[in-house]
Amino acid sequence: MPIAVGTIETLGFPSILAAADAMVKGGRVTLVFFDKAEKGNFFITIRGPVSEVERAMEEGIKAAKAVYGGQVMSHYIIPHPYENTEGVMPIDYTPESEPHRVT
């Protein structure tokens, strides 16, 4: 099954929280990373089947924009990432995310 990685960066915590909630509810995906970017920006990364990541990203972007003052700074999807991408980027399943991994 082809796996994809999707990331959303927003301005402010409430919009990233809404995006994360909508993403895990909107598709069969696993939230694998969360961090603060800069100047109040936050980002989250999800993994799952390509079609599920695409659907979850749409829901996450919509939810982030619906929050008062919510602003999506950037978003992207990497379908079929190379295996060595996990060694460079924080997109691997972690011990914290493994119990919640969607198969």
TORVEXMI-458973 format. One record per residue: residue in one letter; z, x, y of N, C-alpha, C in turn. Coordinates in pm, whole numbers, padded with zeros to 5 digits, always signed. Atoms other than C-alpha are relative to their C-alpha. Example, Ala and Ser with C-alpha at 12.3 -4.5 7.8 and 13.67 -1.06 7.14 Angstrom:
REM TORVEXMI-458973
a+00000+00089-00119+00780+01230-00450+00000+00090+00120;s-00006-00082-00119+00714+01367-00106+00073-00077+00109;
REM end
This chain:
REM TORVEXMI-458973
m+00000+00084-00117+00000+00000+00000+00000+00089+00124;p+00007-00080-00121-00103+00151+00336+00119-00029+00093;i-00116+00011-00087+00197+00217+00562-00040+00038+00142;a+00024-00031-00141+00194+00221+00943+00133+00025+00069;v-00115-00025-00086+00433+00334+01214-00031-00063+00134;g+00017+00060-00132+00482+00139+01537+00117+00033+00090;t-00104-00034-00097+00675+00233+01851-00019-00080+00127;i-00001+00068-00130+00769+00039+02163+00102+00069+00089;e-00092-00054-00100+00924+00187+02476+00011-00102+00113;t-00022+00098-00107+01080-00045+02733+00092+00057+00107;l-00093-00032-00108+01265-00022+03060+00122-00088-00018;g-00124+00075+00015+01625-00124+02999+00033-00036-00143;f-00047+00029+00134+01835-00198+02696-00023-00144-00044;p+00019+00138+00048+01814-00581+02689-00142-00026-00054;s+00136+00025+00048+01436-00575+02649-00028+00071-00132;i+00022-00067+00129+01443-00318+02366+00077-00070-00111;l-00077+00077+00099+01713-00520+02190-00077-00125-00042;a+00079+00119+00030+01499-00834+02215-00123+00038-00083;a+00118-00045+00074+01195-00639+02091+00037+00033-00145;a-00042-00037+00136+01384-00495+01792+00030-00123-00084;d-00033+00123+00071+01516-00836+01695-00126-00076-00040;a+00124+00072+00029+01173-00997+01720-00086+00073-00102;m+00083-00077+00092+01007-00715+01529+00047-00015-00145;v-00047+00010+00138+01231-00728+01223-00005-00144-00051;k+00015+00140+00041+01211-01108+01220-00146-00039-00012;g+00141+00038-00005+00836-01118+01289-00088+00063-00105;g+00081-00067+00102+00719-00892+01009+00089+00067-00103;r-00072-00067+00108+00820-00724+00687+00003+00150+00029;v-00007-00139-00047+00916-00396+00860+00144+00048-00002;t-00131-00062-00006+01207-00153+00873+00013+00076+00131;l-00029-00074-00122+01358-00025+01196+00052+00137-00043;v-00037-00133+00049+01372+00352+01135+00056+00093+00108;f-00049-00089-00104+01456+00501+01475+00022-00076+00130;f-00032+00055-00132+01615+00410+01809+00054+00115+00084;d-00053-00105-00087+01681+00639+02106-00026-00036+00145;k+00020+00013-00144+01703+00661+02482-00103+00103+00041;a+00107-00091-00039+01393+00814+02638+00039+00072+00130;e-00035-00059-00129+01464+00878+03007+00012-00112+00103;k-00013+00092-00113+01568+00698+03326+00018-00146-00042;g-00025+00137+00043+01690+00391+03140-00104-00056-00093;n+00099+00046+00098+01396+00372+02902+00055+00020-00140;f-00042-00007+00139+01460+00307+02535-00122-00020-00087;f+00110+00026+00092+01232+00317+02235+00051-00019-00141;i-00030+00026+00141+01233+00197+01877-00126+00027-00081;t+00111-00027+00091+01017+00286+01580+00021-00082-00127;i-00003+00078+00123+00933+00066+01284-00102+00055-00098;r+00096-00035+00104+00756+00126+00953-00017-00117-00094;g+00028+00104+00097+00595-00102+00703-00149-00008-00028;p+00143+00018+00024+00260-00227+00576-00075-00020+00132;v+00076+00002-00125-00015-00200+00838-00006-00139+00063;s+00012+00135-00055-00068-00575+00879+00134-00053+00050;e-00133+00044-00042+00307-00637+00903+00045+00071+00128;v-00035-00075-00122+00356-00363+01165-00077-00057+00119;e+00080+00057-00110+00071-00507+01374+00060-00132+00047;r-00059+00130-00036+00226-00854+01362+00136+00017+00066;a-00132-00024-00058+00577-00723+01432-00010+00059+00140;m+00018-00058-00133+00453-00518+01727-00038-00107+00103;e+00037+00109-00090+00290-00825+01882+00122-00082+00039;e-00122+00078-00027+00616-01018+01849+00098+00078+00087;g-00092-00083-00077+00821-00728+01985-00041+00015+00145;i+00050-00013-00136+00602-00681+02290+00020-00130+00076;k-00017+00131-00063+00608-01052+02363+00147-00025+00035;a-00143+00021-00023+00989-01065+02330+00052+00090+00111;a-00047-00093-00104+01044-00758+02549-00044-00046+00138;k+00050+00048-00129+00829-00903+02827+00067-00129+00044;a-00064+00128-00031+01014-01237+02806+00140+00018+00058;v-00134-00027-00054+01348-01076+02899-00011+00015+00151;y+00001-00011-00146+01434-01105+03268-00005+00147+00040;g+00017-00138-00042+01311-00780+03422-00055+00090-00108;g+00051-00079+00112+01176-00667+03084-00137+00056+00029;q+00128-00065-00026+00897-00418+03111-00031+00094-00117;v+00044-00088+00109+00707-00255+02824-00072+00118+00064;m+00057-00120-00060+00634+00102+02928-00116+00054-00083;s+00108-00043+00089+00424+00198+02625+00024-00054-00140;h-00009+00041+00141+00351+00100+02268-00121+00055-00072;y+00112-00047+00081+00136+00231+01987+00030-00019-00147;i-00008+00012+00145+00065+00199+01619-00078+00116-00061;i+00070-00104+00075-00024+00483+01384-00021-00053-00142;p+00025+00045+00137-00191+00336+01074-00024+00121-00090;h+00020-00105+00100-00180+00560+00766+00034+00140+00054;p-00032-00134-00053+00009+00857+00921-00007+00105-00111;y+00003-00110+00097-00040+01193+00752+00142+00030-00047;e-00132-00028+00057+00245+01303+00528+00080+00098+00084;n-00074-00099-00078+00333+01599+00750+00047-00055+00135;t-00046+00060-00125+00384+01365+01046+00151-00026-00004;e-00143+00026+00014+00729+01279+00909+00083+00124+00027;g-00072-00124-00026+00830+01644+00936+00012+00034+00146;v+00004-00032-00142+00749+01655+01306+00063-00111+00085;m-00048+00114-00078+00840+01307+01429+00114-00069-00075;p-00113+00070+00066+01158+01105+01361-00039-00138-00052;i+00047+00129+00053+00981+00835+01158+00033-00018-00147;d-00034+00008+00140+01118+00904+00813+00111-00102-00021;y-00110+00089+00032+01345+00656+00641+00127+00084-00009;t-00126-00073-00003+01701+00774+00706+00100-00064-00096;p-00102+00062+00085+02013+00717+00495+00052-00132+00059;e-00046+00123-00065+02114+00453+00753-00100-00114-00016;s+00101+00105+00009+01783+00267+00732-00040-00033-00144;e+00043+00018+00139+01728+00306+00356+00053-00131-00064;p-00046+00126+00062+01954+00011+00251-00076-00123+00053;h+00071+00113-00062+01747-00213+00483-00151+00011-00015;r+00143-00026+00015+01408-00076+00379-00068-00116-00066;v+00079+00111+00052+01150-00344+00319-00107+00058-00091;t+00101-00050+00094+00933-00288+00014-00103-00105-00031;
REM end
